[in-house]
């Protein structure tokens, strides 16, 4: 796994986890303040190993750690826009 692949997957997981937390605020209540949150994908051992190594190197002394095991990441869906219409209004 390249650095870019790891970064892209980490960014996607972080974004999707944030969206999940907004939709399920009861999950956020389970995360201690100041915790290091580690997102792991059940079907990606290479990603998980790298995420754990990075977490271990960045963990502060006495910092709580929460591991979130994600079964899978669904493919992105189409745009959420409904019936957009374009109009040419001028030749700026």
HELIX and SHEET records of a PDB file:
HELIX    1   1 UNK A    3  UNK A   23  1                                  21    
HELIX    2   2 UNK A   25  UNK A   28  1                                   4    
HELIX    3   3 UNK A   45  UNK A   58  1                                  14    
SHEET    1   A 2 UNK A  36  UNK A  41  0                                        
SHEET    2   A 2 UNK A  65  UNK A  70  1                                        
END                                                                             
